[in-house]
């Protein structure tokens, strides 16, 4: 058995990359997978990936050193000798090429393992005909009694810097990108750092995109239609190179099995463009999958009152501080308003779940307030955490909840703490167990049928966990059992609801696998600066909307004109002197930016902590939000049902935007943390309606007039003939001009806080 040097990066960093448009010469000891668009090379002696090239540009994506890491790694169960098996441990290796060089099969064997003397690891890499894409499959045979807990495959080592302008886009819920990936992966003191994203869960889709817009980029994905548990990871060694892998968790790793292979392929490809280009490719795949075909929006099952919602009000506490403000906004706006209602429940937030009943103001007053809101055309959904049971509640012990909680590898209850003012632990419950589903659905039954609310916000729903408890009836470790459990829970709640057609179920974050179960998904990243400092190096982008906007409804924002509220059931000692105090007008542009993002990104608008006096005390900000909501209501065929298109580049300056970092737990003790960022003075989104027409939404974030220009390329938007431009604003729809079959210059003069939708209709 051989041992690879762990210092491979240091040995290869000095080797120059091939120039664009060129490629390294073919070596006799390299086995290649090639088509007209992509070329991969594997070392013929060990199967190491030594070449990954975009043919059109000649851009290479691996350092061409001779001592790179292997394309797979097997993590063994704790206590197993050696802890891992790598290609270096194989005594025998051979390759087989096929399909005229478009595929290679690599086989490692003779590992000398007593637990698995016949172990063989087979990796197949195949180039797709006519595409810059390769599909990777791995299979283990002759496993004997070897306990394999995780398979890391594929692994790409030594991805070089792409140069100035390099970006990484990650669909962490809605989506985010970083422009300083290498610096992030160097870690503190150059010790290296690892970034991981779990799917299904915080990673909404199975794809990463590493690119530089004027060169080729890397497209890294998985074609898993069954939502098996996996982790996408990037890590650095402290230098400029980075590595990538997909970590696939096996079910029942301690149980002997003869063979294993995942029921999906991993994808590695190249592309020319940016994150939008990558999402267009992913949409071609994702839009054909079950979760898109059977999404509630596509099947026409989403409640009409949700589709009609003009603004969400995210308020907290007893009904007098929640529903009358929403009714006041409904009257001022002239459009339906819906309520996202926290802290309605009996116990304090984040320490008393799931002891929600009765409402803290009593069942009678609560139910009367709900009826009055309905009479004023205001609907509401209430907060119920979908997976937490707080361990200091009487019910935790009385009902023996610990038996049904998620267990770690050591079979101990996994505990989490969220409340910084009263730090009490909560345990995630296993949604695959009938006990927890019946508990949660039983509470939902009372809330929906007895109290008359319209929906439930299932906090932390769009996440999945690994559970190791063998008594829960699911495979332990990896698998896709979590999704089956959630789908059963959602179906049970809907069966129990007397008015099931109008029942709304919403979840935190966004996730493709949840589209058939949830009507609505919370995408808070439009207000990311409120809870994550710009210095984090990440900025929000609408990746989920770019792929699935036509398949699901998203909403949500921390966007607020006030300091956060404070739960009056939390300790008095940490209560702020003036909760809900108005923020300084300095932060007006931040509020505009958040609302503008929602508008142009196709997200239902939301305001947090709204009070009726804001209509006069912050009249300009409220007028801005209501203007955007009214314009949006006239353009739903694009902004609610449309397909995301590349927005035009606006000819506007960048401006300073003062930022307040405040959310429920942030800045409560010391006031808002203030920083500044630079953002375009106006932002845009582009959408295609089902009838083929195109619309461009534009919103200014300035409280002064702004001239906006952009070029509209009809052909790029799939419009093959000239047509008419209509301007949609809060006053209605009017002719604006015409466009040709090629590029048409467009000039807009926006008033202070201006927002319009320009409709481009051929013919």
Helices and strands as residue ranges (DSSP letters): H 8-12, E 30-34, E 38-43, E 49-54, E 73-76, E 84-86, G 87-89, E 92-98, G 99-101, E 103-109, E 120-127, E 133-141, E 148-159, E 166-172, E 176-178, H 181-186, G 188-190, E 194-199, E 203-212, E 216-222, E 230-236, E 242-249, E 259-261, E 266-272, H 275-286, H 290-293, H 304-308, E 311-316, G 319-321, H 323-333, E 337-342, H 363-375, E 378-383, E 388-390, H 394-398, G 401-404, E 415-417, E 425-428, H 434-445, I 446-450, E 455-458, G 470-472, H 481-496, G 500-502, E 504-508, G 512-514, E 520-522, G 524-530, G 534-536, E 538-540, H 543-548, G 549-551, E 553-555, G 572-574, G 585-587, H 588-600, E 606-608, H 614-617, H 619-633, H 636-639, E 643-645, E 654-661, E 673-680, E 682-688, E 694-700, E 706-713, G 715-717, E 723-729, E 732-739, E 743-750, E 755-762
